[in-house]
Amino acid sequence: MLDLLTKQEDLIDQRIRQFRFDIPLLAERLTAAIDWLQSNSTTANLPIGLFGASTGAAALIAAARPPNSVRP
């Protein structure tokens, strides 16, 4: 499990809700996390699963991006 917002973004979001529904931003952060997992020798061969609630569309977008490494 990981946070998709930085500490600074989270502080701003708590006040004005600027980031929590920014689906493209969240999808990009998830995609970056997937890329990092696949480039890390410790995690490169592990299966990847995503779970999304409320802003779950970000998980669907990230899962659908090439190279389609997220399996149903």
CHARMM internal coordinates of N, CA and C (Angstrom, degrees):
IC EDIT
DIST 1 N 1 CA 1.4364
DIST 1 CA 1 C 1.5268
ANGL 1 N 1 CA 1 C 107.86
DIST 1 C 2 N 1.3205
ANGL 1 CA 1 C 2 N 115.47
DIHE 1 N 1 CA 1 C 2 N 141.41
DIST 2 N 2 CA 1.4558
ANGL 1 C 2 N 2 CA 119.34
DIHE 1 CA 1 C 2 N 2 CA -179.78
DIST 2 CA 2 C 1.5166
ANGL 2 N 2 CA 2 C 110.42
DIHE 1 C 2 N 2 CA 2 C -145.24
DIST 2 C 3 N 1.3156
ANGL 2 CA 2 C 3 N 114.35
DIHE 2 N 2 CA 2 C 3 N 156.07
DIST 3 N 3 CA 1.4640
ANGL 2 C 3 N 3 CA 120.70
DIHE 2 CA 2 C 3 N 3 CA 174.86
DIST 3 CA 3 C 1.5136
ANGL 3 N 3 CA 3 C 108.31
DIHE 2 C 3 N 3 CA 3 C -88.48
DIST 3 C 4 N 1.3078
ANGL 3 CA 3 C 4 N 116.66
DIHE 3 N 3 CA 3 C 4 N 137.73
DIST 4 N 4 CA 1.4537
ANGL 3 C 4 N 4 CA 120.74
DIHE 3 CA 3 C 4 N 4 CA -178.54
DIST 4 CA 4 C 1.5230
ANGL 4 N 4 CA 4 C 112.44
DIHE 3 C 4 N 4 CA 4 C -95.27
DIST 4 C 5 N 1.3112
ANGL 4 CA 4 C 5 N 117.27
DIHE 4 N 4 CA 4 C 5 N -10.01
DIST 5 N 5 CA 1.4519
ANGL 4 C 5 N 5 CA 121.28
DIHE 4 CA 4 C 5 N 5 CA 177.89
DIST 5 CA 5 C 1.5202
ANGL 5 N 5 CA 5 C 109.51
DIHE 4 C 5 N 5 CA 5 C -109.06
DIST 5 C 6 N 1.3200
ANGL 5 CA 5 C 6 N 115.68
DIHE 5 N 5 CA 5 C 6 N 146.53
DIST 6 N 6 CA 1.4616
ANGL 5 C 6 N 6 CA 119.99
DIHE 5 CA 5 C 6 N 6 CA 173.66
DIST 6 CA 6 C 1.5240
ANGL 6 N 6 CA 6 C 108.17
DIHE 5 C 6 N 6 CA 6 C -71.46
DIST 6 C 7 N 1.3188
ANGL 6 CA 6 C 7 N 116.57
DIHE 6 N 6 CA 6 C 7 N 166.72
DIST 7 N 7 CA 1.4697
ANGL 6 C 7 N 7 CA 119.77
DIHE 6 CA 6 C 7 N 7 CA 178.43
DIST 7 CA 7 C 1.5265
ANGL 7 N 7 CA 7 C 110.76
DIHE 6 C 7 N 7 CA 7 C -59.16
DIST 7 C 8 N 1.3243
ANGL 7 CA 7 C 8 N 115.87
DIHE 7 N 7 CA 7 C 8 N -41.82
DIST 8 N 8 CA 1.4730
ANGL 7 C 8 N 8 CA 120.29
DIHE 7 CA 7 C 8 N 8 CA 179.48
DIST 8 CA 8 C 1.5237
ANGL 8 N 8 CA 8 C 111.00
DIHE 7 C 8 N 8 CA 8 C -63.79
DIST 8 C 9 N 1.3300
ANGL 8 CA 8 C 9 N 116.62
DIHE 8 N 8 CA 8 C 9 N -44.91
DIST 9 N 9 CA 1.4618
ANGL 8 C 9 N 9 CA 120.18
DIHE 8 CA 8 C 9 N 9 CA 178.54
DIST 9 CA 9 C 1.5175
ANGL 9 N 9 CA 9 C 110.81
DIHE 8 C 9 N 9 CA 9 C -62.00
DIST 9 C 10 N 1.3288
ANGL 9 CA 9 C 10 N 116.85
DIHE 9 N 9 CA 9 C 10 N -40.35
DIST 10 N 10 CA 1.4601
ANGL 9 C 10 N 10 CA 120.65
DIHE 9 CA 9 C 10 N 10 CA 179.66
DIST 10 CA 10 C 1.5239
ANGL 10 N 10 CA 10 C 111.28
DIHE 9 C 10 N 10 CA 10 C -62.93
DIST 10 C 11 N 1.3263
ANGL 10 CA 10 C 11 N 117.11
DIHE 10 N 10 CA 10 C 11 N -41.28
DIST 11 N 11 CA 1.4657
ANGL 10 C 11 N 11 CA 120.33
DIHE 10 CA 10 C 11 N 11 CA 177.82
DIST 11 CA 11 C 1.5290
ANGL 11 N 11 CA 11 C 111.21
DIHE 10 C 11 N 11 CA 11 C -62.06
DIST 11 C 12 N 1.3141
ANGL 11 CA 11 C 12 N 116.29
DIHE 11 N 11 CA 11 C 12 N -43.49
DIST 12 N 12 CA 1.4700
ANGL 11 C 12 N 12 CA 120.36
DIHE 11 CA 11 C 12 N 12 CA 177.48
DIST 12 CA 12 C 1.5225
ANGL 12 N 12 CA 12 C 109.83
DIHE 11 C 12 N 12 CA 12 C -64.61
DIST 12 C 13 N 1.3251
ANGL 12 CA 12 C 13 N 116.22
DIHE 12 N 12 CA 12 C 13 N -44.19
DIST 13 N 13 CA 1.4638
ANGL 12 C 13 N 13 CA 121.90
DIHE 12 CA 12 C 13 N 13 CA -176.99
DIST 13 CA 13 C 1.5219
ANGL 13 N 13 CA 13 C 111.80
DIHE 12 C 13 N 13 CA 13 C -62.85
DIST 13 C 14 N 1.3125
ANGL 13 CA 13 C 14 N 116.99
DIHE 13 N 13 CA 13 C 14 N -33.78
DIST 14 N 14 CA 1.4651
ANGL 13 C 14 N 14 CA 120.03
DIHE 13 CA 13 C 14 N 14 CA 178.93
DIST 14 CA 14 C 1.5264
ANGL 14 N 14 CA 14 C 111.40
DIHE 13 C 14 N 14 CA 14 C -63.05
DIST 14 C 15 N 1.3267
ANGL 14 CA 14 C 15 N 115.93
DIHE 14 N 14 CA 14 C 15 N -28.26
DIST 15 N 15 CA 1.4702
ANGL 14 C 15 N 15 CA 119.72
DIHE 14 CA 14 C 15 N 15 CA -179.08
DIST 15 CA 15 C 1.5248
ANGL 15 N 15 CA 15 C 112.81
DIHE 14 C 15 N 15 CA 15 C -91.43
DIST 15 C 16 N 1.3268
ANGL 15 CA 15 C 16 N 116.54
DIHE 15 N 15 CA 15 C 16 N -46.08
DIST 16 N 16 CA 1.4662
ANGL 15 C 16 N 16 CA 118.13
DIHE 15 CA 15 C 16 N 16 CA -171.75
DIST 16 CA 16 C 1.5349
ANGL 16 N 16 CA 16 C 114.59
DIHE 15 C 16 N 16 CA 16 C -121.94
DIST 16 C 17 N 1.3243
ANGL 16 CA 16 C 17 N 116.35
DIHE 16 N 16 CA 16 C 17 N 3.07
DIST 17 N 17 CA 1.4787
ANGL 16 C 17 N 17 CA 121.27
DIHE 16 CA 16 C 17 N 17 CA 176.00
DIST 17 CA 17 C 1.5247
ANGL 17 N 17 CA 17 C 112.81
DIHE 16 C 17 N 17 CA 17 C 54.61
DIST 17 C 18 N 1.3234
ANGL 17 CA 17 C 18 N 115.30
DIHE 17 N 17 CA 17 C 18 N 41.46
DIST 18 N 18 CA 1.4579
ANGL 17 C 18 N 18 CA 120.71
DIHE 17 CA 17 C 18 N 18 CA -176.38
DIST 18 CA 18 C 1.5241
ANGL 18 N 18 CA 18 C 113.12
DIHE 17 C 18 N 18 CA 18 C -76.13
DIST 18 C 19 N 1.3199
ANGL 18 CA 18 C 19 N 117.88
DIHE 18 N 18 CA 18 C 19 N -32.17
DIST 19 N 19 CA 1.4670
ANGL 18 C 19 N 19 CA 120.83
DIHE 18 CA 18 C 19 N 19 CA -170.04
DIST 19 CA 19 C 1.5193
ANGL 19 N 19 CA 19 C 115.16
DIHE 18 C 19 N 19 CA 19 C -108.16
DIST 19 C 20 N 1.2926
ANGL 19 CA 19 C 20 N 119.20
DIHE 19 N 19 CA 19 C 20 N -25.29
DIST 20 N 20 CA 1.4666
ANGL 19 C 20 N 20 CA 120.37
DIHE 19 CA 19 C 20 N 20 CA -169.63
DIST 20 CA 20 C 1.5175
ANGL 20 N 20 CA 20 C 114.58
DIHE 19 C 20 N 20 CA 20 C -62.47
DIST 20 C 21 N 1.3176
ANGL 20 CA 20 C 21 N 118.08
DIHE 20 N 20 CA 20 C 21 N -25.19
DIST 21 N 21 CA 1.4596
ANGL 20 C 21 N 21 CA 120.43
DIHE 20 CA 20 C 21 N 21 CA 178.79
DIST 21 CA 21 C 1.5276
ANGL 21 N 21 CA 21 C 112.19
DIHE 20 C 21 N 21 CA 21 C -113.00
DIST 21 C 22 N 1.3190
ANGL 21 CA 21 C 22 N 116.47
DIHE 21 N 21 CA 21 C 22 N 19.99
DIST 22 N 22 CA 1.4643
ANGL 21 C 22 N 22 CA 121.40
DIHE 21 CA 21 C 22 N 22 CA 176.93
DIST 22 CA 22 C 1.5274
ANGL 22 N 22 CA 22 C 107.86
DIHE 21 C 22 N 22 CA 22 C -84.90
DIST 22 C 23 N 1.3218
ANGL 22 CA 22 C 23 N 115.55
DIHE 22 N 22 CA 22 C 23 N 81.65
DIST 23 N 23 CA 1.4644
ANGL 22 C 23 N 23 CA 121.83
DIHE 22 CA 22 C 23 N 23 CA -173.37
DIST 23 CA 23 C 1.5310
ANGL 23 N 23 CA 23 C 112.14
DIHE 22 C 23 N 23 CA 23 C -58.35
DIST 23 C 24 N 1.3285
ANGL 23 CA 23 C 24 N 120.18
DIHE 23 N 23 CA 23 C 24 N -44.80
DIST 24 N 24 CA 1.4769
ANGL 23 C 24 N 24 CA 118.58
DIHE 23 CA 23 C 24 N 24 CA 178.09
DIST 24 CA 24 C 1.5323
ANGL 24 N 24 CA 24 C 112.47
DIHE 23 C 24 N 24 CA 24 C -59.70
DIST 24 C 25 N 1.3188
ANGL 24 CA 24 C 25 N 118.22
DIHE 24 N 24 CA 24 C 25 N -41.07
DIST 25 N 25 CA 1.4634
ANGL 24 C 25 N 25 CA 121.46
DIHE 24 CA 24 C 25 N 25 CA 178.05
DIST 25 CA 25 C 1.5248
ANGL 25 N 25 CA 25 C 110.69
DIHE 24 C 25 N 25 CA 25 C -62.53
DIST 25 C 26 N 1.3288
ANGL 25 CA 25 C 26 N 116.82
DIHE 25 N 25 CA 25 C 26 N -47.50
DIST 26 N 26 CA 1.4650
ANGL 25 C 26 N 26 CA 120.85
DIHE 25 CA 25 C 26 N 26 CA -178.71
DIST 26 CA 26 C 1.5284
ANGL 26 N 26 CA 26 C 111.12
DIHE 25 C 26 N 26 CA 26 C -64.38
DIST 26 C 27 N 1.3323
ANGL 26 CA 26 C 27 N 116.95
DIHE 26 N 26 CA 26 C 27 N -40.06
DIST 27 N 27 CA 1.4688
ANGL 26 C 27 N 27 CA 120.44
DIHE 26 CA 26 C 27 N 27 CA 178.21
DIST 27 CA 27 C 1.5235
ANGL 27 N 27 CA 27 C 110.60
DIHE 26 C 27 N 27 CA 27 C -64.53
DIST 27 C 28 N 1.3240
ANGL 27 CA 27 C 28 N 116.99
DIHE 27 N 27 CA 27 C 28 N -39.60
DIST 28 N 28 CA 1.4652
ANGL 27 C 28 N 28 CA 120.50
DIHE 27 CA 27 C 28 N 28 CA 178.60
DIST 28 CA 28 C 1.5272
ANGL 28 N 28 CA 28 C 110.77
DIHE 27 C 28 N 28 CA 28 C -64.80
DIST 28 C 29 N 1.3101
ANGL 28 CA 28 C 29 N 117.01
DIHE 28 N 28 CA 28 C 29 N -39.81
DIST 29 N 29 CA 1.4670
ANGL 28 C 29 N 29 CA 120.56
DIHE 28 CA 28 C 29 N 29 CA 178.80
DIST 29 CA 29 C 1.5311
ANGL 29 N 29 CA 29 C 110.63
DIHE 28 C 29 N 29 CA 29 C -66.46
DIST 29 C 30 N 1.3145
ANGL 29 CA 29 C 30 N 116.65
DIHE 29 N 29 CA 29 C 30 N -40.75
DIST 30 N 30 CA 1.4728
ANGL 29 C 30 N 30 CA 119.63
DIHE 29 CA 29 C 30 N 30 CA 176.84
DIST 30 CA 30 C 1.5232
ANGL 30 N 30 CA 30 C 111.27
DIHE 29 C 30 N 30 CA 30 C -64.25
DIST 30 C 31 N 1.3209
ANGL 30 CA 30 C 31 N 116.48
DIHE 30 N 30 CA 30 C 31 N -42.21
DIST 31 N 31 CA 1.4606
ANGL 30 C 31 N 31 CA 120.72
DIHE 30 CA 30 C 31 N 31 CA 178.12
DIST 31 CA 31 C 1.5243
ANGL 31 N 31 CA 31 C 110.80
DIHE 30 C 31 N 31 CA 31 C -60.74
DIST 31 C 32 N 1.3163
ANGL 31 CA 31 C 32 N 116.65
DIHE 31 N 31 CA 31 C 32 N -41.95
DIST 32 N 32 CA 1.4695
ANGL 31 C 32 N 32 CA 120.77
DIHE 31 CA 31 C 32 N 32 CA 177.64
DIST 32 CA 32 C 1.5262
ANGL 32 N 32 CA 32 C 110.78
DIHE 31 C 32 N 32 CA 32 C -63.29
DIST 32 C 33 N 1.3230
ANGL 32 CA 32 C 33 N 117.36
DIHE 32 N 32 CA 32 C 33 N -38.92
DIST 33 N 33 CA 1.4696
ANGL 32 C 33 N 33 CA 120.84
DIHE 32 CA 32 C 33 N 33 CA 178.48
DIST 33 CA 33 C 1.5271
ANGL 33 N 33 CA 33 C 110.50
DIHE 32 C 33 N 33 CA 33 C -65.43
DIST 33 C 34 N 1.3293
ANGL 33 CA 33 C 34 N 116.68
DIHE 33 N 33 CA 33 C 34 N -41.29
DIST 34 N 34 CA 1.4653
ANGL 33 C 34 N 34 CA 120.67
DIHE 33 CA 33 C 34 N 34 CA 177.67
DIST 34 CA 34 C 1.5234
ANGL 34 N 34 CA 34 C 110.12
DIHE 33 C 34 N 34 CA 34 C -62.97
DIST 34 C 35 N 1.3237
ANGL 34 CA 34 C 35 N 116.47
DIHE 34 N 34 CA 34 C 35 N -45.29
DIST 35 N 35 CA 1.4695
ANGL 34 C 35 N 35 CA 120.49
DIHE 34 CA 34 C 35 N 35 CA 178.67
DIST 35 CA 35 C 1.5244
ANGL 35 N 35 CA 35 C 110.91
DIHE 34 C 35 N 35 CA 35 C -59.02
DIST 35 C 36 N 1.3248
ANGL 35 CA 35 C 36 N 116.60
DIHE 35 N 35 CA 35 C 36 N -42.06
DIST 36 N 36 CA 1.4669
ANGL 35 C 36 N 36 CA 120.51
DIHE 35 CA 35 C 36 N 36 CA 179.89
DIST 36 CA 36 C 1.5221
ANGL 36 N 36 CA 36 C 110.58
DIHE 35 C 36 N 36 CA 36 C -64.50
DIST 36 C 37 N 1.3343
ANGL 36 CA 36 C 37 N 116.72
DIHE 36 N 36 CA 36 C 37 N -44.65
DIST 37 N 37 CA 1.4690
ANGL 36 C 37 N 37 CA 119.96
DIHE 36 CA 36 C 37 N 37 CA 179.05
DIST 37 CA 37 C 1.5215
ANGL 37 N 37 CA 37 C 111.31
DIHE 36 C 37 N 37 CA 37 C -59.51
DIST 37 C 38 N 1.3230
ANGL 37 CA 37 C 38 N 116.13
DIHE 37 N 37 CA 37 C 38 N -40.02
DIST 38 N 38 CA 1.4665
ANGL 37 C 38 N 38 CA 119.90
DIHE 37 CA 37 C 38 N 38 CA -178.16
DIST 38 CA 38 C 1.5256
ANGL 38 N 38 CA 38 C 112.61
DIHE 37 C 38 N 38 CA 38 C -74.28
DIST 38 C 39 N 1.3077
ANGL 38 CA 38 C 39 N 117.70
DIHE 38 N 38 CA 38 C 39 N -21.68
DIST 39 N 39 CA 1.4608
ANGL 38 C 39 N 39 CA 119.88
DIHE 38 CA 38 C 39 N 39 CA 179.33
DIST 39 CA 39 C 1.5265
ANGL 39 N 39 CA 39 C 112.76
DIHE 38 C 39 N 39 CA 39 C -92.50
DIST 39 C 40 N 1.3117
ANGL 39 CA 39 C 40 N 117.03
DIHE 39 N 39 CA 39 C 40 N -9.55
DIST 40 N 40 CA 1.4607
ANGL 39 C 40 N 40 CA 122.47
DIHE 39 CA 39 C 40 N 40 CA -179.20
DIST 40 CA 40 C 1.5288
ANGL 40 N 40 CA 40 C 108.83
DIHE 39 C 40 N 40 CA 40 C -89.34
DIST 40 C 41 N 1.3265
ANGL 40 CA 40 C 41 N 117.59
DIHE 40 N 40 CA 40 C 41 N 124.49
DIST 41 N 41 CA 1.4688
ANGL 40 C 41 N 41 CA 120.55
DIHE 40 CA 40 C 41 N 41 CA -175.80
DIST 41 CA 41 C 1.5296
ANGL 41 N 41 CA 41 C 113.00
DIHE 40 C 41 N 41 CA 41 C -60.81
DIST 41 C 42 N 1.3058
ANGL 41 CA 41 C 42 N 117.75
DIHE 41 N 41 CA 41 C 42 N -26.84
DIST 42 N 42 CA 1.4658
ANGL 41 C 42 N 42 CA 120.78
DIHE 41 CA 41 C 42 N 42 CA -179.67
DIST 42 CA 42 C 1.5238
ANGL 42 N 42 CA 42 C 111.96
DIHE 41 C 42 N 42 CA 42 C -73.74
DIST 42 C 43 N 1.3248
ANGL 42 CA 42 C 43 N 117.69
DIHE 42 N 42 CA 42 C 43 N -31.71
DIST 43 N 43 CA 1.4614
ANGL 42 C 43 N 43 CA 121.02
DIHE 42 CA 42 C 43 N 43 CA -174.45
DIST 43 CA 43 C 1.5318
ANGL 43 N 43 CA 43 C 114.29
DIHE 42 C 43 N 43 CA 43 C -114.68
DIST 43 C 44 N 1.3101
ANGL 43 CA 43 C 44 N 117.55
DIHE 43 N 43 CA 43 C 44 N -3.52
DIST 44 N 44 CA 1.4681
ANGL 43 C 44 N 44 CA 121.29
DIHE 43 CA 43 C 44 N 44 CA -172.54
DIST 44 CA 44 C 1.5268
ANGL 44 N 44 CA 44 C 113.53
DIHE 43 C 44 N 44 CA 44 C -57.64
DIST 44 C 45 N 1.3140
ANGL 44 CA 44 C 45 N 118.27
DIHE 44 N 44 CA 44 C 45 N -32.46
DIST 45 N 45 CA 1.4679
ANGL 44 C 45 N 45 CA 120.37
DIHE 44 CA 44 C 45 N 45 CA -176.37
DIST 45 CA 45 C 1.5237
ANGL 45 N 45 CA 45 C 114.05
DIHE 44 C 45 N 45 CA 45 C -100.30
DIST 45 C 46 N 1.3145
ANGL 45 CA 45 C 46 N 116.53
DIHE 45 N 45 CA 45 C 46 N 6.43
DIST 46 N 46 CA 1.4618
ANGL 45 C 46 N 46 CA 120.12
DIHE 45 CA 45 C 46 N 46 CA 178.98
DIST 46 CA 46 C 1.5270
ANGL 46 N 46 CA 46 C 110.61
DIHE 45 C 46 N 46 CA 46 C -85.67
DIST 46 C 47 N 1.3378
ANGL 46 CA 46 C 47 N 116.92
DIHE 46 N 46 CA 46 C 47 N 147.34
DIST 47 N 47 CA 1.4652
ANGL 46 C 47 N 47 CA 118.50
DIHE 46 CA 46 C 47 N 47 CA 176.51
DIST 47 CA 47 C 1.5312
ANGL 47 N 47 CA 47 C 110.09
DIHE 46 C 47 N 47 CA 47 C -69.24
DIST 47 C 48 N 1.3083
ANGL 47 CA 47 C 48 N 116.09
DIHE 47 N 47 CA 47 C 48 N 151.47
DIST 48 N 48 CA 1.4620
ANGL 47 C 48 N 48 CA 121.72
DIHE 47 CA 47 C 48 N 48 CA -179.92
DIST 48 CA 48 C 1.5164
ANGL 48 N 48 CA 48 C 108.66
DIHE 47 C 48 N 48 CA 48 C -115.14
DIST 48 C 49 N 1.3044
ANGL 48 CA 48 C 49 N 115.54
DIHE 48 N 48 CA 48 C 49 N 132.15
DIST 49 N 49 CA 1.4560
ANGL 48 C 49 N 49 CA 121.61
DIHE 48 CA 48 C 49 N 49 CA 175.23
DIST 49 CA 49 C 1.5117
ANGL 49 N 49 CA 49 C 109.04
DIHE 48 C 49 N 49 CA 49 C -129.66
DIST 49 C 50 N 1.3143
ANGL 49 CA 49 C 50 N 116.31
DIHE 49 N 49 CA 49 C 50 N 145.05
DIST 50 N 50 CA 1.4534
ANGL 49 C 50 N 50 CA 121.54
DIHE 49 CA 49 C 50 N 50 CA 178.79
DIST 50 CA 50 C 1.5182
ANGL 50 N 50 CA 50 C 109.45
DIHE 49 C 50 N 50 CA 50 C -121.92
DIST 50 C 51 N 1.3085
ANGL 50 CA 50 C 51 N 115.46
DIHE 50 N 50 CA 50 C 51 N 144.08
DIST 51 N 51 CA 1.4599
ANGL 50 C 51 N 51 CA 121.80
DIHE 50 CA 50 C 51 N 51 CA 175.78
DIST 51 CA 51 C 1.5140
ANGL 51 N 51 CA 51 C 107.31
DIHE 50 C 51 N 51 CA 51 C -129.76
DIST 51 C 52 N 1.2812
ANGL 51 CA 51 C 52 N 116.69
DIHE 51 N 51 CA 51 C 52 N 131.09
DIST 52 N 52 CA 1.4553
ANGL 51 C 52 N 52 CA 119.82
DIHE 51 CA 51 C 52 N 52 CA 178.40
DIST 52 CA 52 C 1.5074
ANGL 52 N 52 CA 52 C 110.85
DIHE 51 C 52 N 52 CA 52 C -131.43
DIST 52 C 53 N 1.3147
ANGL 52 CA 52 C 53 N 115.73
DIHE 52 N 52 CA 52 C 53 N 138.96
DIST 53 N 53 CA 1.4595
ANGL 52 C 53 N 53 CA 122.04
DIHE 52 CA 52 C 53 N 53 CA 174.98
DIST 53 CA 53 C 1.5232
ANGL 53 N 53 CA 53 C 107.27
DIHE 52 C 53 N 53 CA 53 C -131.09
DIST 53 C 54 N 1.2960
ANGL 53 CA 53 C 54 N 116.39
DIHE 53 N 53 CA 53 C 54 N 141.75
DIST 54 N 54 CA 1.4596
ANGL 53 C 54 N 54 CA 122.85
DIHE 53 CA 53 C 54 N 54 CA -179.24
DIST 54 CA 54 C 1.5275
ANGL 54 N 54 CA 54 C 110.84
DIHE 53 C 54 N 54 CA 54 C 69.29
DIST 54 C 55 N 1.3144
ANGL 54 CA 54 C 55 N 117.38
DIHE 54 N 54 CA 54 C 55 N -66.65
DIST 55 N 55 CA 1.4647
ANGL 54 C 55 N 55 CA 120.76
DIHE 54 CA 54 C 55 N 55 CA 177.70
DIST 55 CA 55 C 1.5261
ANGL 55 N 55 CA 55 C 109.56
DIHE 54 C 55 N 55 CA 55 C -103.94
DIST 55 C 56 N 1.3011
ANGL 55 CA 55 C 56 N 116.23
DIHE 55 N 55 CA 55 C 56 N 38.22
DIST 56 N 56 CA 1.4554
ANGL 55 C 56 N 56 CA 122.49
DIHE 55 CA 55 C 56 N 56 CA -177.81
DIST 56 CA 56 C 1.5099
ANGL 56 N 56 CA 56 C 114.02
DIHE 55 C 56 N 56 CA 56 C -61.61
DIST 56 C 57 N 1.3223
ANGL 56 CA 56 C 57 N 117.71
DIHE 56 N 56 CA 56 C 57 N -16.23
DIST 57 N 57 CA 1.4628
ANGL 56 C 57 N 57 CA 120.28
DIHE 56 CA 56 C 57 N 57 CA 177.10
DIST 57 CA 57 C 1.5220
ANGL 57 N 57 CA 57 C 110.73
DIHE 56 C 57 N 57 CA 57 C -59.19
DIST 57 C 58 N 1.3198
ANGL 57 CA 57 C 58 N 117.34
DIHE 57 N 57 CA 57 C 58 N -31.36
DIST 58 N 58 CA 1.4697
ANGL 57 C 58 N 58 CA 120.54
DIHE 57 CA 57 C 58 N 58 CA 178.00
DIST 58 CA 58 C 1.5233
ANGL 58 N 58 CA 58 C 110.34
DIHE 57 C 58 N 58 CA 58 C -62.52
DIST 58 C 59 N 1.3275
ANGL 58 CA 58 C 59 N 116.99
DIHE 58 N 58 CA 58 C 59 N -39.39
DIST 59 N 59 CA 1.4606
ANGL 58 C 59 N 59 CA 120.83
DIHE 58 CA 58 C 59 N 59 CA 178.15
DIST 59 CA 59 C 1.5270
ANGL 59 N 59 CA 59 C 110.54
DIHE 58 C 59 N 59 CA 59 C -66.42
DIST 59 C 60 N 1.3203
ANGL 59 CA 59 C 60 N 117.43
DIHE 59 N 59 CA 59 C 60 N -39.11
DIST 60 N 60 CA 1.4631
ANGL 59 C 60 N 60 CA 120.64
DIHE 59 CA 59 C 60 N 60 CA 178.65
DIST 60 CA 60 C 1.5237
ANGL 60 N 60 CA 60 C 111.14
DIHE 59 C 60 N 60 CA 60 C -65.76
DIST 60 C 61 N 1.3181
ANGL 60 CA 60 C 61 N 116.71
DIHE 60 N 60 CA 60 C 61 N -41.51
DIST 61 N 61 CA 1.4675
ANGL 60 C 61 N 61 CA 120.27
DIHE 60 CA 60 C 61 N 61 CA 178.54
DIST 61 CA 61 C 1.5236
ANGL 61 N 61 CA 61 C 110.50
DIHE 60 C 61 N 61 CA 61 C -63.67
DIST 61 C 62 N 1.3304
ANGL 61 CA 61 C 62 N 116.64
DIHE 61 N 61 CA 61 C 62 N -47.36
DIST 62 N 62 CA 1.4662
ANGL 61 C 62 N 62 CA 120.54
DIHE 61 CA 61 C 62 N 62 CA -179.37
DIST 62 CA 62 C 1.5228
ANGL 62 N 62 CA 62 C 110.99
DIHE 61 C 62 N 62 CA 62 C -62.94
DIST 62 C 63 N 1.3258
ANGL 62 CA 62 C 63 N 117.14
DIHE 62 N 62 CA 62 C 63 N -39.49
DIST 63 N 63 CA 1.4670
ANGL 62 C 63 N 63 CA 120.66
DIHE 62 CA 62 C 63 N 63 CA -179.31
DIST 63 CA 63 C 1.5209
ANGL 63 N 63 CA 63 C 112.13
DIHE 62 C 63 N 63 CA 63 C -66.91
DIST 63 C 64 N 1.3253
ANGL 63 CA 63 C 64 N 116.82
DIHE 63 N 63 CA 63 C 64 N -29.48
DIST 64 N 64 CA 1.4573
ANGL 63 C 64 N 64 CA 121.00
DIHE 63 CA 63 C 64 N 64 CA -176.11
DIST 64 CA 64 C 1.5337
ANGL 64 N 64 CA 64 C 112.98
DIHE 63 C 64 N 64 CA 64 C -85.20
DIST 64 C 65 N 1.3076
ANGL 64 CA 64 C 65 N 117.67
DIHE 64 N 64 CA 64 C 65 N -12.05
DIST 65 N 65 CA 1.4761
ANGL 64 C 65 N 65 CA 120.52
DIHE 64 CA 64 C 65 N 65 CA -178.43
DIST 65 CA 65 C 1.5140
ANGL 65 N 65 CA 65 C 110.72
DIHE 64 C 65 N 65 CA 65 C -73.42
DIST 65 C 66 N 1.3082
ANGL 65 CA 65 C 66 N 116.00
DIHE 65 N 65 CA 65 C 66 N 145.64
DIST 66 N 66 CA 1.4646
ANGL 65 C 66 N 66 CA 119.70
DIHE 65 CA 65 C 66 N 66 CA 176.21
DIST 66 CA 66 C 1.5221
ANGL 66 N 66 CA 66 C 110.27
DIHE 65 C 66 N 66 CA 66 C -60.17
DIST 66 C 67 N 1.2845
ANGL 66 CA 66 C 67 N 118.26
DIHE 66 N 66 CA 66 C 67 N 145.98
DIST 67 N 67 CA 1.4608
ANGL 66 C 67 N 67 CA 129.14
DIHE 66 CA 66 C 67 N 67 CA 11.97
DIST 67 CA 67 C 1.5192
ANGL 67 N 67 CA 67 C 113.67
DIHE 66 C 67 N 67 CA 67 C -94.40
DIST 67 C 68 N 1.3195
ANGL 67 CA 67 C 68 N 117.70
DIHE 67 N 67 CA 67 C 68 N 29.14
DIST 68 N 68 CA 1.4614
ANGL 67 C 68 N 68 CA 122.70
DIHE 67 CA 67 C 68 N 68 CA 178.77
DIST 68 CA 68 C 1.5162
ANGL 68 N 68 CA 68 C 112.84
DIHE 67 C 68 N 68 CA 68 C 55.08
DIST 68 C 69 N 1.3148
ANGL 68 CA 68 C 69 N 116.25
DIHE 68 N 68 CA 68 C 69 N 48.59
DIST 69 N 69 CA 1.4540
ANGL 68 C 69 N 69 CA 121.68
DIHE 68 CA 68 C 69 N 69 CA -177.10
DIST 69 CA 69 C 1.5179
ANGL 69 N 69 CA 69 C 112.88
DIHE 68 C 69 N 69 CA 69 C -82.29
DIST 69 C 70 N 1.3136
ANGL 69 CA 69 C 70 N 117.29
DIHE 69 N 69 CA 69 C 70 N -11.17
DIST 70 N 70 CA 1.4592
ANGL 69 C 70 N 70 CA 121.10
DIHE 69 CA 69 C 70 N 70 CA 177.78
DIST 70 CA 70 C 1.5183
ANGL 70 N 70 CA 70 C 107.39
DIHE 69 C 70 N 70 CA 70 C -90.08
DIST 70 C 71 N 1.3093
ANGL 70 CA 70 C 71 N 115.14
DIHE 70 N 70 CA 70 C 71 N 127.46
DIST 71 N 71 CA 1.4578
ANGL 70 C 71 N 71 CA 120.66
DIHE 70 CA 70 C 71 N 71 CA -176.75
DIST 71 CA 71 C 1.5209
ANGL 71 N 71 CA 71 C 110.72
DIHE 70 C 71 N 71 CA 71 C -104.94
DIST 71 C 72 N 1.3406
ANGL 71 CA 71 C 72 N 117.23
DIHE 71 N 71 CA 71 C 72 N 149.30
DIST 72 N 72 CA 1.4607
ANGL 71 C 72 N 72 CA 120.66
DIHE 71 CA 71 C 72 N 72 CA 178.27
DIST 72 CA 72 C 1.5143
ANGL 72 N 72 CA 72 C 111.34
DIHE 71 C 72 N 72 CA 72 C -68.94
END
COOR INIT
IC SEED 1 N 1 CA 1 C
IC BUILD
